[in-house]
Amino acid sequence: MYDVETVRADFPILSREVNGKPLVYLDNGASAQKPQVVIDAVTNAYSHEYANVHRGLHTLSNIATEKYEGVRGIIARFLNAADEREVVLNTGTTQGINTVAYGWAMPRLEPGDEIILSVMEHHANIVPWHFLRERQGVVIRWVDVDEKGDLDPQAVLDAIGPRTKLIAVTHLSNVLGTVVDVKAICAGARERGVPVLVDGSQGAVHMPVDVQEIGCDFYAITGHKLYGPSGSGAIWIRRERMEEMRPFIGGGDMIREVHKDSVTYAEPPMKFEAGTPGIVQTIGLGVALNYMMGLGVANIAAHEARIAAYAKSRLEGLNWLHVQGRSEGKAAIFSFTLDGAAHPHDLSTILDKKGVAVRAGHHCAGPLMDHLGLTATCRASFGLYNTEAEVDVLVEALELAHDLFA
Ligand SMILES: Cc1ncc(COP(=O)(O)O)c(C=O)c1O
């Protein structure tokens, strides 16, 4: 049984007040809060076990290396990867997708080659492909979402042409909450020999992920949304794709030998991990993922589905509130605007006065905002510790804001 009150007690920040009101933290889509076990692991690593990794032969370096390297296996388990050597540790999704853009796509894509993106991608899964468009004449093909905010896998597959070299698509929209059927996209793409990159920044937070079952080639995650430290993350890369990649960032740790006139590289995944990494951040991420797996990722998803259903019914009752995205199985992420002149920034300021933290802005999703004909929305995004009572506080605060603006 998932006991949300016990879960909440694991997150010290949730007991603080904001503007004299109990904090209602609904900005999990931007970044999630950290459980005490993660905070303790970070403190412990710096207090008792800190040294650089992979380099020393002394005790502390060995402890730090063992803990850091152990996280590869935890991530492999979290994503059900067949081999932990397919896990490249990094600072998060942005770095992961850039690793693929620079390491896999840049050396192989020619002018006129095509990359397919959905219109609801985050800038992290757009701008690296714009670099290829600007610098190499690569063409970006956009696939729209329908009026409910769903992405039809067949529409993605129909966009494949003879020059398509990659499909890059989100698993779960950070704005609409839409869950994308990435498995269907991967199955069709595989038949046509097109690799698929899945941006799992939100997907891995809200549902169990099995990269083998999905059948993708790249799956990017970001630690700070997974209740771990910022500056941690990973990208899972299918072995065959890894073999095709050249290293992206050069420096220490990713080499085998360096001479004046030559350099050879370490075996993957180290080949893609240059320089001193986020040692403690990564150790913290391992603890965060173990925490999630301890609660049960399916249990978390079930809890959030209850919250999503309740939030949907409450928000739908506000006929002056326009919720974007009506996908059937949508996650507990609600972007909305208010009738009248209220700008989402003003709305979020009022909600903040009631202790409710939401995000206002374009959510790093410019093409989706264009598609919706909006410049900004407010977004309430729920996590594993949120409750139905917090939905009620959000609704009360929205009603107050509506009265004020009216
Ligand atoms: C869907 C999606 N992709 C990518 C990112 C980028 O993540 P990061 O900034 O941690 O690299 C985010 C973060 O908001 C996101 O929601």
The ligand as an ORCA input file, in Angstrom:
! r2SCAN-3c Opt
* xyz 0 1
  C      10.827     16.825    -21.638
  C      12.099     17.463    -21.192
  N      13.209     17.273    -21.907
  C      14.390     17.801    -21.538
  C      14.512     18.562    -20.416
  C      15.858     19.128    -20.066
  O      16.347     18.600    -18.895
  P      17.719     19.163    -18.279
  O      17.588     20.656    -18.265
  O      17.756     18.576    -16.920
  O      18.827     18.700    -19.138
  C      13.384     18.811    -19.638
  C      13.466     19.684    -18.449
  O      12.608     20.509    -18.209
  C      12.144     18.237    -20.029
  O      11.032     18.429    -19.329
*
